[in-house]
Amino acid sequence: MKIGTRTSAILTATASLIAITMSAAPAQAQQAEDCSAYDTQAERDACAERVNTTVARPDSVSSDDGAIIVTGSRIRKSEFNSPDPIQIINPDLGQKQGQNQLADILQSSPVAAGSIQITSAISNSFVTNGGADAQTVSLRGLGAERTLVLLNGRRAGPAGVRGAVSSFDLNVLPLSVVKQVEVLKTGASSIYGSDAVAGVVNILTKTDTDGFEVGGFTSVPVHGGGETYDFNVTWGKRFDRGHVLATVDYYQQQNLRRNDRKFLGCQEEYLTREDGTRADIVDFRTGKPACNGIIGNLILTNNDFSGDPIVNDDGDLVGFQPTLLAPNGQQLFIGQYGSQFGQVGISFNDYGAFGISAPTDFFGLNFDGPSTGATNQYLPLEQMSDVFSKVTRLTGYLDASYELTDNVEIYTELLFNNRKSYNNSFQQVSVFQFTGDSTRTGALPVPITLLFCDPSVYNCTPGDLGDPFNTEFTGAFLLRPLVLTKSDFSTDVDYYRGVLGLRGDFGGLLSGWNWDVYGQYSRSDAKYTQDVVYQDSLDSQTFRTRSCVGLTTAIRGVPCIDIDFTDPRVLNGDFTPQERAFLFGKETGRTLFTQTSAEATVAGDLFELPAGKVGAAFGAQIRQDKINDTPGEVTLAGNAALRTSSGITAGKTVSKEVFGELQIPLIHDTPLIQRLTLSGAGRYTSVDATRRDGVKDSFSDATWKAGLDWEVTDWLRFRGTWGTSFRAPALFELFLENQTGFRDQQDIDICLNAATKLAAGTMS
């Protein structure tokens, strides 16, 4: 978090010009719903009625002349028109196409096309904001953090796990409660505030159900895996002074493993020759094209220091020539156990002149086509890893309103969602080790333990011959065993949201004006559990030159045991219970994100011009966003090997905003100008940020927007807007703690720990 940073360095401001467009009709031009796509005339008639009447919140308090509110403005209008492009998405049509989740419909809509969308599969496979199985929507390629999602015209708080939670998770709302979605395809920060840079997605829920409704769907693939089931029950009641609607929805998705589908399994290169025949590298064990994947159950041998010294022009030692070279000059990058590999590999015992030896059934590979095709890739653990997690969601939703008087209505929305997911995955575990005797031959006949042994970090002594558990290997090269191990993770997210408000119409001198006051609270309380590999356990086996029995690990302080990582049993991931308890464990972290807000608005007509009434809307909002992400104990201690991690991410922001909007009709019913309307909006935002240690910062900005809507005839219309947008930093961008990652280099730099080696006299 930066203290005293200028606003321009923190806020992101953009300006955009919406291209002038032509429309076939003032209202229908903005509709995404194609009524001709329905099967029956009754469905087509119902669609036409939706399109040609109102797209506003059905239970909103309307004025005497039946004015409505269109997404992108807070001013009521007598018809559905706007200078901004708006797309309407009908979930009924999506369900006919087999799209039964809100995320499916939004992410596949034309307005989201061309943008990278975070789906469940992507959030499981990569590190994404919101954590595993989160699903968000992005407009105009600007990301979910710059796309504002509203629920019935009001901001909805985010949900997810880990420190980078910032966007509304589409998982929390089932499609069974959605009536339609309005998508504003332009920036609207002056109307709705921060995050509305790319556009606004306004999800409108049902209110007109009267009686019981039972629904559901299922999708059961022929080949099994990835089955989905959904069941929902809705009860609603409309009465003279209001309505009530309650829905319970249960959704379950079974996991889909890679080996459940042939096209998700073996990744082949599909190389072809000029005559069309396949040119892929072949695995001699199967006679088929080799599978690409994560390598395991093998030992990397490419860190070779057995050849002549390499010195620079100043006479300084900078490295060593390798001697583990195939006849074609390529390094023996990989070694694997198995007498069958003698057909395509090279025995390490052929290099005895350089002091190198290995077990007779251990062969060097990956130096030409046949030997590369024989490398151990796409092993059973990878084959059984999940593409889609097993997911269950339970949602309860309540929407109600009641007219206290003829001019005042109370309303509420309550939402609860629980999402559980479990993903079968794996990870690659490795350590660097010496051979049993790592002494070089020829020039500088010393063991390479002098180069890599750091007694302050590893269980070793510089000058020792090598690893006492790897005596079957000799030579001045490093062994890097690669083992695939199971590494699952799961999430459990509870999401709560409540809205309570009053709205109504003024009387007397303010007749024609309406008001709306509401408060909202949302809370995402999530736990995430993952398998971990203890870094201090790996360190006890790395660069060792003696047994660690009798010692304790550096961080956990548990008794150390010796593990023979070059044993074929261990390389295959077959650990004893004692070894597994020493190397592996589980941890659970917790992410708590709360959002509390209150808003008050008034809207109405200021006065009347010859072309029509001048509409206006004014309001104020205050909002607090708060996050506290506490990773598991292993991660906090810096003891989770081969994983990215962070410290505790915690802090809060308080945003205070005032805003206003005008709509001015300029010309009406004249030649070539059936209607010409000027609109404008402005908003001032001030944000106070507080980190968990009490350090504070503040920033502010003002945004504006102007639009012109020119209706030439009933079938020709031009419209355009010009304005600014801004986005205040998300909480994780302000408060995310220091990040760490694992070292992924394949080669060891002999200058690592140079200062320690110089001080110890083991390096000159």
Buried (B, 14 or more C-beta within 10 A) or exposed (E): BEEEEEBEEBBBBBEBEBEEEEBEBBBBBBBBBEBEEBEEEEBBEBBBEBBBEBBBBBBBBBBEEEBBBBBBBBBBBEEBBBBBBBBBBBBBBBBEEEBBBBBBBBBBBEBBEEBEBBBBBEBBBEEBBBBBBBBBBBBBEBBBBBBBBBBBBBBBBBBBBBBBBBBBBBBBBBBBBBBBBBBBBBBBBBBBBBBBBBBBBBBBBBBEBEEEBEBBBEEEEEEEBBBBBBBBBBBBEBEEEBBBBBBBBBBBBBBBBBBBBEEBBBBBEEEEEEEEEEBBBBBBBEEBBBBBBBBBBBBBBBBBBBBEBEEEEEEEBEEBEBBBBBEEEBBBBBBBBBEEBEEBBBBBEEBEEBBBBBBEBBBBBBBBEBBBBBBBBBBBBBBBBBBBBBBBBBBBBBBBBBBEEEBBBBBBBBBBBBBBBBBBBBBBBBBBBBBBBBBBBBEBEEBBBBBBBBBEEBBBEBEBBBBBBBEBBBBBBBBBBBBBBBBBBBBBBBBBBBBBBBBBBBEEEEEBBBBBBBBBBBBBBBBBBBBBBBBBBBBBBBBBBBEBEEEEBBBBEBEBBBBBBBBBEBBBBEBEEEBEEBBBBEBBBBBBBBBBBBBBBBBBBBEEEEBBBBBBBBBBBBBBBBBBBBBBBBBBBEBBBBBEBBBBBBBBBBBBBBBBBBBBBBBBEEEEBBBBBBBBBBBBBBBBBBBBEEEEBBBBBBBBBBBBBBBBEEEBBBBBBEBBBBBBBBBBBBBBBEEEEEEEEEEBEBEEBEEBBEEBEBBE
